[in-house]
Amino acid sequence: MDTPELKKIWKEKYQVVPKQLEKIKKIEAAATGFNANIDAVIKMTAGKLAELIAQRGLSLAQLEDIKQTKILTPDDVLKGIFKCFKNGIAEEWITEEKDVYDWMDKNIGYDRLQIGGQGGIVGNALATVGIKSVFVHTNSLPKLQADQFSKLDNLLSFDENGKILPACRIDRKDDVPLIHWIIEFDKNDVLELEGQKFRCPKSNRFIATYDPLNLKLVTDKNFINHVHNHPVDYVVLSGFHALTANNDGEKLINNILPEIKTWRENNPGCIFHLEIASTQDKIIRKAIIDKIAPLMDSMGINERETIDVLEVIGEEALAEKCRRQTTSENLFAGLVKIKEKTGVPRIQLHMFGLYMTLQNTGFKITPEQNLNGMMTAATIAAAKAGTGTIEDLLWAHGREVSDVGLIEADSLAWATGQNDLAQTGIGRYRRWDLIVVPTILIEKPVTLVGMGDTISSLSLVAAR
């Protein structure tokens, strides 16, 4: 079947999206944690990057000499930006150095502030699509951070006395703002260094994080107790990626496990979802997979995170293969290995142009519901890419799916021996259900911040 015919088929399938959005409004409650912060977003041009590199007096050899992905000096910030720019990839590096924070504040600045952290971003998204009550975890909520939450009465958090209020109206005056730098760059921008030209292959971003509370997984007991004692339909968790082994990260993970287990016991009908994020510390990355993932019903990963996980489950060769060729066929092979290792009933992988979900047969969300949820998420993600927000949920509705998505879907169909997978979106692999959706791509995205978190969470709650 040729591309125009496939596009016509998928355009018809996507017509279900408005109905799915109406179904979401029937969901009673969701909770998101643990990390919420302020994102300082800036578009970094190649010219500005070259200026900063010259200011620091860094050579090309020094930029490429990366001994660790923890930020110890301003030079490490530039090394991270350059690596992500050159390869068109997204990574998050962490610093505990106040001097580095001050340097970024003075020399990088920001174009705008917005809510950050997987917990904060997902909280905004779930409230915007109309879930009746969304409880968002905040270990810091001064006015500057509260201002970044959507101005919605269904997006809730806790003031200093434990009172439930719309998150945007809370001002815990003694709390310190938590600010992360989101440094975005554009596809085809060209950086010239020492006579060489580096063309950015894909629009993406580098995140430089200075966050003393989320680095220590500081939790709000009011949120913890509320989820213990009140039923919710979905719990979406992330933020563990900010931990480090040197700062008792494994101990902090062990400390949170009993809380998650109690939530599960008290909410037997709830779906627990883990959003994997760029985790630089391999010990923590392995602890997340070994200890937290087995407690989850669902998990979300992107291309980079798939490679990261493969590295810590004994699949280094496959990780390198995915790194060299980030195709649907290779990533799916990685997804299968991760599914086997973790036993998580449902795992969704989002890559450029294509989403794929591998789940246990008989899971509480059917393949057809998953397909509908993934198309809904793809539509909203395109709206976010095109406008910078998801407030106009149907902004991209009616647009055609991307050629690259169809190519990747067809490649996966061939690799799995299911000739009609690119047409139907639903198939089988071994003992599991396989669901794939070619997505709507925006040529010049306004923002990519929080895109994966938006995709994973909305695919889940819109699967109804």
C-alpha positions in Angstrom: 0.0 0.0 0.0 1.4 3.4 -1.0 1.9 6.4 1.3 -1.1 8.5 0.2 -3.4 5.5 0.9 -1.9 4.9 4.3 -2.2 8.6 5.2 -5.9 8.5 4.2 -6.4 5.4 6.5 -4.7 7.1 9.5 -6.5 10.4 9.0 -9.7 8.5 9.3 -8.5 6.6 12.4 -7.5 10.0 14.0 -11.1 11.2 13.8 -11.8 9.4 17.1 -9.7 12.0 19.0 -12.4 14.5 19.9 -14.5 11.6 21.4 -11.5 10.4 23.4 -11.1 13.9 24.9 -14.7 13.9 26.1 -14.1 10.5 27.8 -11.1 11.8 29.7 -13.4 14.3 31.5 -15.1 11.4 33.3 -11.9 10.4 35.1 -12.3 11.3 38.8 -8.8 11.8 40.1 -5.1 11.5 39.2 -1.8 12.2 41.1 1.6 13.2 39.7 4.9 13.2 41.5 7.6 13.8 42.5 9.4 16.5 40.7 8.0 19.9 39.9 10.1 23.0 39.3 10.5 26.1 37.2 12.0 25.7 33.7 14.0 28.6 32.4 13.7 28.0 28.6 16.0 29.6 26.1 16.6 29.0 22.4 20.3 28.7 21.9 21.6 29.6 18.4 24.8 28.2 17.1 26.2 31.8 17.1 25.4 32.2 20.8 26.9 28.8 21.6 30.1 29.8 19.7 30.3 33.0 21.6 30.1 31.2 25.0 32.7 28.7 23.9 35.0 31.5 22.9 34.3 33.3 26.1 35.5 30.2 28.1 38.4 29.6 25.8 37.5 26.0 25.0 39.0 24.1 22.1 37.1 21.5 20.1 39.2 18.8 21.8 38.2 20.1 25.2 34.5 20.2 24.3 34.6 16.6 23.2 36.6 15.5 26.3 33.7 14.4 28.5 34.9 12.6 31.6 31.5 12.8 33.5 28.0 14.0 32.8 27.8 15.7 36.2 28.3 19.5 35.8 31.2 20.6 38.0 32.1 23.8 36.1 30.6 26.1 33.5 32.8 24.3 30.9 30.7 21.2 31.5 27.5 23.1 30.7 29.0 23.9 27.3 30.2 20.4 26.7 26.7 19.1 27.3 25.1 21.7 25.0 27.7 20.9 22.3 27.2 17.1 22.6 23.4 17.4 22.3 23.6 20.0 19.5 26.1 18.0 17.4 24.0 14.8 17.7 20.5 16.2 17.9 19.8 14.4 21.1 18.3 15.3 24.5 20.1 14.9 27.8 19.8 16.2 31.3 23.0 16.8 33.4 22.9 17.7 37.1 25.0 20.2 39.1 25.2 20.8 42.8 27.5 23.8 42.4 26.0 27.2 43.2 28.8 28.9 41.2 27.6 27.0 38.1 24.0 28.1 38.8 25.2 31.7 39.1 27.1 31.5 35.8 24.1 30.2 33.9 21.9 32.9 35.4 24.4 35.6 34.3 25.5 34.2 30.9 22.6 32.1 29.6 19.5 33.7 31.0 16.1 32.7 29.6 13.4 33.6 27.1 10.5 32.5 29.3 9.6 30.6 32.5 7.2 27.7 32.6 6.4 24.7 34.8 9.1 22.0 34.7 9.7 18.5 36.1 7.8 15.5 34.9 5.4 15.7 37.8 4.7 19.4 37.2 4.4 19.1 33.4 2.1 16.0 33.6 0.0 17.7 36.3 -0.6 20.7 34.0 -1.4 18.3 31.1 -3.8 16.1 32.9 -5.7 19.1 34.4 -5.9 20.8 31.0 -7.5 17.8 29.3 -10.2 17.8 32.0 -9.6 15.1 34.7 -11.8 16.2 37.6 -9.1 16.4 40.2 -5.3 16.3 39.6 -3.1 16.4 42.7 0.4 17.5 41.9 3.3 16.9 44.3 5.4 20.1 45.2 8.3 20.1 47.6 8.6 23.8 46.9 5.7 26.1 46.0 6.5 29.8 46.3 4.5 32.3 44.2 7.0 32.2 41.3 6.6 28.5 40.9 2.8 28.6 41.6 2.5 31.1 38.7 3.8 28.5 36.3 0.9 26.1 37.0 -2.1 26.3 34.8 -4.8 28.6 36.2 -7.2 25.7 36.7 -9.4 24.9 39.7 -8.9 21.1 39.1 -5.1 21.3 39.4 -4.5 20.9 43.2 -1.7 21.0 45.7 -1.2 21.7 49.4 -0.3 24.9 51.2 2.0 25.0 54.2 -0.9 23.9 56.5 -1.9 21.0 54.4 -5.0 22.7 53.0 -5.9 21.6 49.4 -6.1 24.6 47.0 -5.6 25.2 43.3 -1.8 25.0 42.8 -1.7 28.4 41.1 -3.1 30.1 44.2 -0.6 28.8 46.7 2.3 30.8 48.0 4.5 29.0 50.5 6.6 32.0 51.2 9.4 30.2 52.9 10.1 27.9 50.0 12.9 28.4 47.5 12.2 28.5 43.8 13.7 25.6 41.9 14.9 26.6 38.5 16.2 24.4 35.6 17.7 25.6 32.4 16.1 24.1 29.2 18.5 25.0 26.4 16.9 24.3 23.0 18.4 24.3 19.6 17.1 24.0 16.0 17.6 21.4 13.3 20.0 22.5 10.6 21.6 25.3 12.6 25.3 25.3 11.9 28.1 25.8 14.5 31.6 26.6 13.1 34.6 25.7 15.3 38.2 25.5 14.2 37.3 25.3 10.6 34.8 22.5 11.0 31.0 22.9 10.6 28.6 21.0 12.8 25.0 20.9 11.5 22.4 20.1 14.2 20.6 17.0 12.8 17.4 17.3 14.9 15.7 20.0 17.0 16.2 19.1 20.6 17.4 20.4 24.0 20.0 20.1 26.8 18.8 20.4 30.4 21.2 21.8 33.1 19.6 21.1 36.5 20.4 22.8 39.8 17.8 21.6 42.3 18.8 20.8 45.9 15.3 19.5 46.9 14.6 17.1 44.0 18.2 16.0 44.1 17.4 14.7 47.6 13.9 13.4 46.7 12.4 15.7 49.4 8.7 14.8 49.6 5.6 16.7 50.8 4.0 14.6 53.5 0.6 16.1 52.8 0.7 14.8 49.3 1.9 11.4 50.4 -0.9 11.1 53.0 -3.6 12.2 50.6 -2.7 9.5 48.1 -2.6 7.0 50.9 -6.1 7.8 52.0 -8.0 8.9 48.9 -8.8 6.9 45.8 -7.2 8.0 42.5 -7.5 6.5 39.1 -3.9 7.1 37.9 -0.6 7.8 39.6 2.2 9.1 37.3 5.7 9.0 38.9 9.1 10.4 37.9 11.9 12.5 39.2 14.2 9.7 40.3 16.6 10.5 37.5 17.9 13.5 39.5 19.4 11.2 42.2 23.0 10.3 42.4 24.7 7.4 44.1 27.1 9.7 45.9 24.2 11.5 47.5 22.5 8.4 49.0 20.3 8.0 45.9 19.8 4.3 46.4 18.8 4.8 50.0 16.3 7.5 48.9 14.8 5.1 46.4 14.6 2.4 49.1 12.8 4.9 51.4 10.1 5.7 48.9 9.3 2.0 48.0 7.1 1.4 51.1 5.1 4.5 50.2 4.5 3.3 46.7 3.5 -0.2 47.9 1.0 1.3 50.4 -0.5 3.4 47.6 -1.0 0.3 45.5 -2.6 -1.6 48.4 -5.0 1.3 49.1 -5.8 1.9 45.4 -6.2 -1.6 43.9 -8.0 -0.2 40.8 -5.4 2.5 40.1 -2.9 2.4 37.2 0.6 3.3 38.3 2.8 4.7 35.5 6.6 5.4 35.7 8.1 8.0 33.3 11.7 7.1 32.7 13.9 10.2 32.3 17.5 10.8 31.2 19.4 9.3 34.2 23.1 10.0 34.1 24.1 8.0 37.2 24.2 4.3 36.1 23.8 3.0 39.6 20.6 5.0 40.0 19.4 4.1 36.6 19.8 0.4 37.5 18.0 0.9 40.8 15.1 2.5 39.1 14.8 -0.5 36.8 15.3 -3.1 39.5 13.3 -1.6 42.3 10.7 0.9 41.1 9.8 -0.4 37.6 8.5 -3.8 39.0 5.9 -1.9 41.1 4.4 -0.2 38.1 1.6 -1.1 35.7 3.0 1.1 32.9 6.2 2.8 31.8 7.2 5.4 29.3 10.5 5.7 27.5 12.0 7.5 24.5 14.8 6.6 22.2 17.6 7.9 24.4 16.2 6.3 27.5 15.8 3.0 25.8 19.5 3.0 25.1 20.2 4.1 28.7 18.2 1.2 30.1 19.7 -1.4 27.8 23.1 -0.4 29.1 22.2 -1.4 32.7 20.4 -4.6 32.0 23.3 -6.4 30.3 22.3 -5.4 26.7 25.3 -3.2 25.9 25.7 -4.5 22.3 22.0 -3.8 21.5 22.3 -0.4 23.1 25.2 0.4 20.8 23.3 -0.9 17.8 20.4 1.4 18.7 22.8 4.3 19.2 24.3 3.8 15.7 20.9 3.2 14.0 17.9 4.6 15.9 15.3 2.8 13.9 12.0 1.4 14.9 13.3 -2.1 14.3 16.3 -1.7 16.6 14.3 0.2 19.3 11.6 -2.4 19.3 14.3 -5.1 19.9 15.3 -3.0 22.9 11.8 -2.6 24.0 11.4 -6.4 24.0 14.5 -6.8 26.2 13.3 -4.2 28.6 9.8 -5.8 28.8 11.5 -9.2 29.6 13.7 -7.7 32.2 11.3 -5.5 34.1 8.0 -7.5 33.7 6.1 -4.2 33.5 2.7 -5.1 32.0 2.6 -2.1 29.6 5.6 -0.2 28.1 5.3 2.7 25.6 8.2 3.9 23.6 8.0 7.2 21.8 10.5 7.9 19.0 10.6 10.5 16.2 7.5 9.9 14.1 6.2 6.8 15.8 4.8 5.5 19.1 4.8 1.8 20.0 3.3 0.1 23.0 4.0 -3.5 24.1 1.7 -4.9 26.7 0.4 -8.1 28.3 -2.6 -9.7 26.7 -5.5 -9.1 28.9 -4.1 -5.9 30.4 -6.9 -3.6 31.7 -6.5 -1.3 28.7 -7.3 -3.1 25.4 -5.2 -2.7 22.3 -8.0 -0.7 20.6 -8.2 1.7 23.6 -4.4 2.0 23.5 -4.5 2.9 19.9 -7.1 5.7 20.5 -5.1 7.0 23.5 -1.9 7.1 21.5 -3.5 9.0 18.6 -5.0 11.5 21.1 -1.6 12.0 22.6 -0.1 12.5 19.2 -2.6 15.2 18.3 -2.1 17.1 21.6 1.7 16.7 21.3 1.6 18.2 17.8 -0.5 21.1 19.2 2.2 21.7 21.9 5.0 21.6 19.3 3.2 24.0 17.0 1.8 26.5 19.6 4.0 26.1 22.7 1.0 25.0 24.8 -1.7 22.3 24.8 -4.5 24.7 25.6 -5.9 24.4 22.0 -6.1 20.6 22.2 -7.4 20.1 18.7 -5.1 22.6 17.0 -3.4 19.8 15.0 -6.6 17.6 14.5 -7.1 16.7 10.8 -3.4 17.0 9.9 -1.8 14.0 8.1 0.6 11.7 9.8 4.3 12.0 8.9 6.0 10.2 6.2 8.8 9.2 8.6 6.3 7.7 10.9 4.8 5.6 8.2 8.2 4.5 7.0 9.1 3.4 10.6 5.8 1.6 11.0 6.2 -0.3 7.8 9.8 -1.2 8.8 8.5 -2.5 12.1 5.7 -4.4 10.3 8.3 -6.2 8.2 10.6 -6.9 11.1 7.8 -8.5 13.2 6.3 -10.4 10.2 3.0 -8.5 10.4 2.3 -7.1 7.0 -0.8 -5.1 7.9 0.6 -3.5 11.1 1.3 -0.1 9.4 -2.4 -0.1 8.3 -4.2 -1.3 11.4 -1.8 -0.2 14.2 -2.6 -3.4 16.2 -0.7 -6.6 16.1 0.9 -9.4 18.2 4.5 -10.2 19.2 5.2 -13.4 21.0 2.7 -13.4 23.9 2.1 -9.7 23.9 -0.1 -7.1 22.2 1.7 -4.6 20.0 0.2 -1.2 19.2 1.9 1.3 16.9 0.8 4.8 15.8 2.6 7.0 13.2 2.4 10.6 14.6 1.8 14.1 13.4 5.1 16.0 13.1 5.6 19.8 13.2 8.4 21.0 11.0 9.5 23.9 13.1 8.4 23.2 16.7 7.9 26.1 19.1 9.0 23.9 22.0 10.0 20.3 22.8 10.1 20.7 26.6 8.1 18.0 28.3 7.0 16.4 25.0 7.7 12.9 26.1 6.0 13.3 29.5 2.9 14.8 27.7 2.9 11.9 25.2 3.2 9.1 27.8 0.7 10.4 30.3 -2.0 11.4 27.7 -1.6 8.2 25.8 -2.5 6.4 29.1 -5.4 8.5 30.3 -6.9 8.9 26.9 -6.9 5.1 26.4 -10.6 4.7 27.3 
